[in-house]
Amino acid sequence: MGWLMIIFGTLFLLGAISPGDYGVSRAIWVVVGLPLVHFGYKRAFAKKIADKSAKDEFNSLAFVKGADYSNVYGDTGIAINKSEKKVLLASAEHVKLYDFSQIKSWRYELNTGGFATGGGLAGVGLNVAQNRLNQVSSGFFVVVKDIDYPEWRVAFDPSSKERSPKQEMLRWMEIFDQYVNRNA
């Protein structure tokens, strides 16, 4: 949505510099265009700024610095320390440390379907909404012995150049199988 606001704002500003009437209509183009570009920029980059802040905060935790494996994406994170036999799980609201013996199960889900073809702009909107729903329902899920937070979801970066989300989730499945399953 932010990029759309930037594009339309830019078009309004280009309308303000087009040849023709120099009066009130140019001022209207500018008055509409500048706020669109400003708020579009803030919206387009707000998530990236927040993600970097969350990543820095997660990576600054003492447990994460000493962890053998860790991952943070968006507002979720996971870290495992083999020698301490502990797993740290993080979401936007909570960060908790669990012993291996408190972990009941783990799985991953990767949802990719449900895209519309055709339909013009409405089809594009449906695809954007479906893509967001797929991302929110995908992840590495850890079920723990915790009455307040029995299940945690860890997200993975879909634009990662190192590993795809599926490869990363399979990697974490193996990490949990080798360390948590065998040492609980």
Buried (B, 14 or more C-beta within 10 A) or exposed (E): EBEEBBEBBBEBBEBBEEEEEEEEEBEEBBEBBBEBBEBBBEBBEEEEEEBEEBBEBBBEBEBBEEBEBBBBBBBBBBBBBBEBBBBBBBBEEEBBBBBBEBBEEBEBEBBEEEEEEEEEEEEEEBBEEBBEEBBEEBBBBBEBEBEEEEEBBBBBBBEEEEEBBEEBBBBBBEBBEEBBEEEE
